[in-house]
């Protein structure tokens, strides 16, 4: 393994190290990752200076407040129609003699700020629209703190072609855990990666018991507070399937050496097993500010970034094997990850459409993965991913979304018949 290329994320290879305060660009600033990153930056002004923010545009009041608190130079929104409201919100936040930040608007605004002058770009955008900003940050030579997993899922070969060794630092809790545990050994020492899963709200249920679960049931995650799409992905374990693909791409470890284990408490975020039989686990109470701090500050650690355990209190930590029959998403993700090319993009896009149909009450829970699997099968074996282009990804996603909507509509009709 030592003669293979360095992986995209490697704790031993810090890309472009910088002493002192780091200039940070935050993409997706009004979302969960973005707001927690801003909290971290505001509490550590000697370490981080946020120079630009981007958001979709649905919460212009919050975006304006963030801009004022951080004194950023640029604010970007994907929706051009909200620019008047954003200007009004900024004017309300700033004093009459204070200059307002530059405003960029449109579908390419986040991509533009991702390439702006800074040390680190935190990509906290949700969805495959985060791919273009990821590529822009890498081209510009920025360190990329990556929370947008879709960048790797749908555009893995594109990202790998651009990223220098160690240029990406993962922000997902699982991959930040692997990143830290891998610092304890060389690549030749690694036997396997173990990704932990909470099991979601339906841990222990059979496929038959999942047939009638409701949207309310699926949104009741026992550990994490997340958006609806991510929460449903946790219920189906699609999120773990995506993380297996992501781990393969980030750390260059074969799929057969990446395992998933259910850990309901969500204290151990992932583990690395080494060839001498030792296993290193990274553990913290569930809180995303820890992984965000790793993404922004590595190799330095940010003091008190997140809560620590109280080891004077008794607690029990449990681990269970994954029920692949009730939750086939991980196996399907391994399959599309091995196929490569546009197959992961098809998997991801079809799942997003099916999750939307489930949330709208148009598709039963178990039909989510059944439909995604059918779309993947119809897509077939893609061409080699070595010549993959952004256009290929977009076309595959568009086809998968249309086909998933058609299949979901038919499944809904059959279910109601």
Secondary structure, 3 states (H helix, E strand, C coil): CCCCCCCCCCCCCCCCCCCCCEEEEEECCCCHHHHHHHHHHHHCCCCEEEEEEEECCCCHHHHHHHHHHHCCCEEEECCHHHHHHHHHHHHHHCCCCCCCCEEEECCCHHHHHHCCCCCEEEECCCCCCHHHHHHHHHHCCCEEEECCHHHHHHHHHHHHHHCCCCCEEECCHHHHHHHHHHCCCCHHHEEEEEEEECCHHHCCCCHHHHCCCCHHHHHCCCCCCCCHHHHHHHHHCHHHHHHHHHHHHHHCCCHHHEEEEECCCCCEEEEEEECCCCEEEEECCCCHHHHHHHHHHCCCCCCCCCCCCCCCCCCCCCCEECCCCCCCHHHHHHHHHHHCCCHHHHHHHHHHHHHHHHHCCCCCHHHHHHHHHHHHHHHCCCCCHHHCCHHHHHHHHHHHHHHHHHHHHHHHHHHHC
